[in-house]
Amino acid sequence: MKPLIISKKNNGYINVKSDDIKLITDDYKKKNGKLIPHHLNLYVNNENFSLNIDMKAKGIHHTRVMGFINYYRYHMECKGFVTIDSKKEEIDDILICEFMRFG
């Protein structure tokens, strides 16, 4: 997994090491002949930043790109929180996620 950079409005940024990021996937179901996750949890925790978002697929749109790339656009129900320097923000929204699978 790649490192993450969090931009703080008018106040610099926070680097998050890839070792601090956990993405857990489960509830795999077949969509267009491929097993894809329908539930994800994104978790990050370090001294300046924490994040815990539970994401459940509410709708998935599939497209094939260049004949061999399976592209999935998810509408995800996202619930959780983000904390930056002790300021906590709750998340409860439907957001778009993307997933590509080759072959």
C-alpha positions in Angstrom: 0.0 0.0 0.0 1.2 3.5 -0.8 1.8 6.1 1.9 -0.9 8.7 2.5 -0.6 12.5 2.8 -3.2 14.4 4.7 -3.5 18.1 3.8 -4.5 20.4 6.7 -6.3 23.5 5.6 -3.9 26.5 5.7 -1.7 24.5 8.1 0.7 22.1 6.2 0.3 18.4 5.9 0.7 15.1 7.7 2.6 12.2 6.2 1.2 8.8 7.1 3.5 5.8 6.6 2.1 2.8 4.7 2.7 0.6 7.8 0.1 2.7 9.7 -2.6 2.0 7.1 -4.8 -1.1 7.1 -7.4 -1.9 4.5 -9.5 -4.9 5.3 -11.9 -6.4 2.7 -14.5 -9.1 3.1 -18.0 -10.1 1.9 -16.8 -11.1 -1.5 -19.5 -11.7 -4.1 -19.4 -12.4 -7.8 -20.0 -9.5 -10.2 -19.6 -10.1 -13.9 -17.8 -13.4 -13.2 -15.2 -11.9 -10.8 -15.1 -12.0 -7.0 -15.0 -8.5 -5.6 -15.3 -7.1 -2.1 -18.6 -5.6 -1.0 -17.4 -4.5 2.5 -14.2 -2.6 3.3 -12.7 -1.0 6.5 -10.0 1.6 6.2 -8.1 2.1 9.4 -5.2 4.5 10.1 -3.6 5.4 13.4 -0.5 7.4 14.3 0.4 10.2 16.7 -1.3 13.1 14.7 -3.9 11.3 12.6 -6.5 8.6 13.0 -9.2 7.3 10.7 -11.7 4.5 10.9 -14.2 4.2 8.1 -16.5 1.2 7.5 -17.7 1.0 3.9 -20.6 -1.1 2.6 -21.4 -1.4 -1.1 -24.9 0.0 -1.9 -24.5 -0.1 -5.7 -21.8 -1.3 -8.1 -21.4 -0.4 -11.8 -19.1 -2.5 -14.0 -17.3 -1.6 -17.2 -14.6 -3.4 -19.2 -11.7 -1.2 -20.4 -9.5 -2.1 -23.3 -11.0 -5.6 -23.2 -9.1 -6.9 -20.2 -9.5 -4.4 -17.4 -12.5 -4.8 -15.1 -13.4 -1.4 -13.7 -15.9 -1.2 -10.8 -17.5 2.1 -9.5 -19.0 1.6 -6.1 -21.5 3.7 -4.3 -20.5 3.0 -0.7 -22.3 3.8 2.6 -19.4 5.2 4.7 -19.6 5.5 8.5 -16.8 6.4 10.9 -14.5 9.2 11.9 -11.4 11.2 11.1 -9.3 12.8 13.8 -6.5 15.3 13.0 -4.6 16.8 16.0 -7.4 16.0 18.4 -10.1 17.5 16.2 -12.6 14.7 15.4 -15.1 14.7 12.4 -17.8 12.1 12.0 -18.5 10.5 8.6 -21.9 9.2 7.6 -22.4 9.6 3.8 -22.7 7.8 0.5 -19.4 8.2 -1.4 -17.9 6.8 -4.7 -15.0 4.4 -4.7 -13.2 2.8 -7.6 -11.7 -0.7 -8.0 -9.8 -2.1 -11.1 -9.1 -5.7 -11.6 -6.9 -6.9 -14.5 -7.9 -10.0 -16.3 
